[in-house]
Amino acid sequence: MSTSVASIDPDKTGNELKAQRFQMLEDIAREFSGEVVFPTYFDAVLRLRKVLNDPNQSIANIAHAVSAEPLISAKLLHLANSVAYNPEGKDIVDLKSAIVRLGLSVVHTAALAIVMTQLMRAKGMAEFADTTHALWEHSIQTSAAAHVLAGESSRINKDEAMLAGLIHDLGAFYMLYRASQYEELRHRPDTIRYLIVQWHESIGVSLLNALGLPEEIVEATIDHDHLRGQPSTIRSLSDIIYVANMLSGGHIEWVMQDQPGMTDAIAQLEQQYGHLRPAIDALTAELRGNLK
């Protein structure tokens, strides 16, 4: 039986480990100045490629499939708001409107190009397969919860809320990909988990800005994993992403349960919004099925 790398080469400690972590963060900062494409959930990307390669798919079917892929959704929104497709400067904030503005040909070509780049960069991600799957499932459920919660408020766009929920943890996907580029980090899940807990929110904000997402969507993702005062009424997109994330397991995913008051906060949210659970579960299943 072979011996794992982790068993013969223990985690670095002290200044040596800190230097390795900062090297990764410095590399991330440099990459944001160029084109950013990275793999998210490998199986979902494979299924999306199958949809995109089918010439009989309608724009509605492609839109449904893309709505379950965080990075491609973000990039299509940015493209739709670019000068080439938005000469009048009227920004849109939801995926459906972006796809309508771009048209089938552009959506198909752009999405397929991103898919192929994701697949080429997916090497080395095998160690994180379970984590990326769990993160994708969480993103899908948060997206569904955000849509349903927005439906309870007349002031929030449901489709915008759905997109914000889908991409709220894009920084964590990106950090997993960046970690896969470091031989030592790939075999140290505890080190990666620590880095993601500490940095995925701030890196996520920088990433969404680098991807050119509308400011209101970026701002809605800030501090979504940090315990805040209980919102008696949902008043903003930020409130929706916070509640949707918590209802979808975000407090557990990155070991947030150690925060004082977390258990009580979750219980209060479940009591206040638990009646929406059947609708959230149904929409989650629909989004998950969009790639089948």
N, C-alpha and C positions, 0 to 999 in steps of 0.2 A: 504494500500500500504506500502511495506517495505521501510525502509530508507537505503540508500547506506552507506557503510563504510566510504567513502570519506566525506559525509555530516555530519557525527557525530564525525569524527576523522580527523581534518584537517592536512595538510602536516606539517611535522616537519620543524623547521626553525633553522637558526644559527648553533651553534656547534653541536647540537643534530642531525640535518640533515646531516651535514658533516661527523659525526662519522658513521652514517648508510651507507652513500655512500662509505666511505673508507673500511668499513667492507666488502661490496660486492666486491670491487676491490681486497682486500686481499684474499678473498675466490677464486676469479678467478685465481689469481696468483698461489695459491696452487694447483688448479685442473689441471693446465697445465703440472704438473709434472707426471701425470698419463694418463690413457686412457680417451680421450675426445670424448663423443658422446652426442648429444643434438638434440632436434626436430627443424626442420626448418618450412616448411609450412605443416600443418597437412593434408590437403586434398591431396596434391601432394604425401605425403608419403603413404597415404592410397591407392592411385591409383597405386603407384609403387609396393606396396605389392601385389596387384591384378595381375600385370604383372608377378612378380617373382613367384607367386604361380601357374602360368599357365605352365604346362609341355611342351606345344606345342610352346612356344615362342622361337624364334631363338636368337642367340647372337646379331644379328643386331638389332632386336626389343628391346632386353634388353638394348643394348647400347644407343639406341635412348631415351628410358625411363629414364635411369640413367643420361643422359646428361642434364636433367631438374632438377636434385636434387644436390644442391651445396655441401653438406657435403659428401655424398656418392661418388661423383665424386672425391673430394679431397682425400678421404681415399683410393679409388681404385688406384689412381695415386701413392700414397705413397707405397701401397702394391706392386705394379708392380716394383717400384724402390728399394724394400727391398733386402737384400742379398739373401734371399731364391729364388727370381724370377729374380734377376739381378746380378748373381755372377761375371759377367765381369765388372760391374760398369758402364755400358752404360745407363745413365739416359734418360728417355723419359719425355716429357713435355705436352702431350696431352692425352685426355681420350681414343680416339680410339686405339692408340698404346698400352695403358695400358690394355685395355680389350682384345686385341689380345694376348698380352704377357701372361695374366693370364689364359685365356681360359674360356669357358662357365661355367664349374662346379665351379671354384673358384669364378668367378664374381657373380654367382647366390648365392652361400653360403654366401660370405662376405656381399653382398648387402642386402640380406634378414636378416642377423643377425643385421646389422646396422639399418634397417627399424624397426625391432621388438624392439630394444632398444630405438629408437626414439619415438615409439608409447607408450612405457611404461613410458617414461619421459615427455610425453606431458601433463600430468595432471597439471592443474593450468595455462595453456596457453590460456584458453578461452578468457580472458580479452584482449589478444593481437591478436585475430584472424584477425581483419581488418588490423592491422599493419603488421603482418607476410605475409598476402596475398599480400599487396601492395609491401612489400619488395621483395617477391618472383617474382612478376611481373616485378619489376624494374631489378632484377638480370637476368631474362630471356631476357629482352629487351637489357640490357647492353651486355650480352653474344652475342646476334645476331648482335648488332652494332659493337662489337669488331671484329667479324668474317668478316663482310662486309668491315669494314675499313681496316683490314689486307689484304683483297683481292686487295685493291688499292695500296699496297706496296709489292714489290717483296722480301723484306728483312725480313718480319714478317710471322711466321707460323700461318695460319688461325685457325687451331685447338687449338693451344696453346693459341691464343688470345681469342678464344671462352671460354675455360676453365677459364682463368684468369678473364674474364668478369663475368662468372657465380659465382665465389667465392669471388669477390672483396669486398662484404659486408658481408662476413661470420661472421665477428666480431659483426655486429649488430644483426644477428640472435642469436648468442651465448649470447649476453648481455640480450636480451629479455628473453631467457630461464633462465638465472641466476636471473633476476629480479623476475621471477615467483616463485622462491624459498623463497621469502620474502613476508610474508603476507601483510605488510603495503605497499610495493612498488607495488604490483599487482593492487592496487586500485588508484594509483597515476600516471597517464599517463604523466603529465607534468614533474614530477621528472624523470621518465624513459627517456623521450625525451631529457631532459637536459644531463643525463648521457651518452646517446648514441651519442649525438652531440659532446660531449667533448672527448669521449673515444673510439668510435667504430673503428676508424682507427688504433690507436696504439695497442689496444687489438686485432684487426684483424690480424695485422702483427705478434704479439706474438702467436696467435692461429695458423696461417698458418705455422709458424716455428715449433710449437709443433706437428702439424700434419705431419711434414716432407715434406712439399712441396718444389720443386726446388727453389733455391735462386732467379733465374730470374723472376719467377712468383710472389714470395713474394714481391720483390722489385718493381714490376710493380703496385702493389696495394697501395704503399705508397703515402700519400697526394693526393689521387684521388678526394677528395672533396674540396681541397684547390685551389682557383683561382690562375692560373699561367699565364705566358706570352703566348700569342696566338701562337700555333705551326703552322707556315706557311706550314711546311711539316712534316708529321709523320715520325719520325726517329727511334722510339723505341716502345717496348711493353708498356712501361709506358705512352707514348703519346697516344697510342690507348685506354688504359683503362681510361685515363682522359677524352678524347673526347667522348668515348662511354658512360661513366657515365653521362657526362653533357647533351649529346643528349637524354639520357633516363630518365631525370628528377631527377638526383642525386642532382642537385643544389637546388631543391625544397624539396626533401624528408626529409632532416634533417635541414630544416630552414636555408639553406645557402644563401637565397636571400638577407639577410641583409648585405652581403659583398659588399663594394663599387666596382662598375664596373661590377657586376655580370650580370646585364641586357644586357649591351653592349657586354660582352664576349659571352653570349648565342646567341645573335643576329648574331655575327660574325661567330660563329660555324655553325649556321643554314644556313647562307649564303654560307659558304664554303663547307658544307657537306650535305646540304638539298637535293641534287639530289639523295643521297643514301637512303633517307627515304623509298621509296617503297620496296627496297630490304630488308631493316632492318625490316620493318613491316611484310613482307612475311615470313622471317626466324623466327621472334618472334612467329608468329602464328603456324609455323611448330613445334617449340620447345614446345610451350604450348600444342599442340595437341599430342605430343609424349606420354603423359601420359593418353590419353583417351582410 
